[in-house]
């Protein structure tokens, strides 16, 4: 789990939040989708399905708050997408 947070923290190209992740999944080259387990499944399930359809790795972490911190946000986030460097 800690290595996933570290991966998010150190990624230079990433997006956070349901809408931004959904947009990026549809247009960008993604490496890893990280989803918080304490987020509402009705919001995160479509992202996970799209990522799996596009063969993008999916990791789950327990806490929206910790995922938000790893994304350098002051609030929690349900999802984060690490993008390939352009």
N, C-alpha and C positions, 0 to 999 in steps of 0.2 A: 504494500500500500504506500509506504513512504517513497519508494522509487517512482511511483506514478505521480505523486505530488511534486517530487523533484523534477521530473520530466516536464510537467506543466510549467513549473516555476522558471525553468531555464530555457524553455522554448522561445525562440525569437519571433516566430510567426504563429499566432493563435487568435482565436475568437472565443468569446464567452457569452452565454445567454442563449435561450431557446431560439429566438428569431435569427440572431447572427449566425448561430451554428447551422440552422436550417438553410439559410441563404448560402453559406460557405459550402455545405455538403452538396448543394446543387450546382455550384460553379467552380470550385477550387479543388486542387489536389490535396487531399487530407491524408494524414498519417495515422492519427489516433483520435477517437472520440472518447471522452471521459465523462461519465454520467454519475451524478450523486444518487445514492440509493434512497436518501430521505426526501428526494424530490417526488412530485406527483407523477405517477406512472403514465397517466393520460397525456402528460406533456412530453415525457422523455421517450416513451415507447415508439412513436413515429420516427424519432431521430435514430434510435437503435436499429429499427427495421431498414431505414434508408442506408445507414452505414453498412449493415450486413449485406444488403443488396449490392452495394458498390465495393464490397470486400475490403472495408476499412476496419481496422482493429477497434474493438470496443473494450474499455476497462471500466469497472465500477469502483467507486470509492464511497465510504459511508456517509460523508458529511458535505452538504452544500456550503456550509460556512468555511470549512477547510479548503474546499475546491476554490471558492471565491478568493481566499487568501493566497492560494497558490497562483491564481491568475492576477494577483496584485490588485484586487478589488477590496473595497471596504464593506461590501455586502456579499452574501452567499450567491452562488450560481448553480443552476441545475445541471448545466452541461458546458463543456469546453472542448474545442476542436483544435488540435495541433495540425498546422499546415506545413506542407513542404516548402522549403525555401525557393523563392522564384529566381 
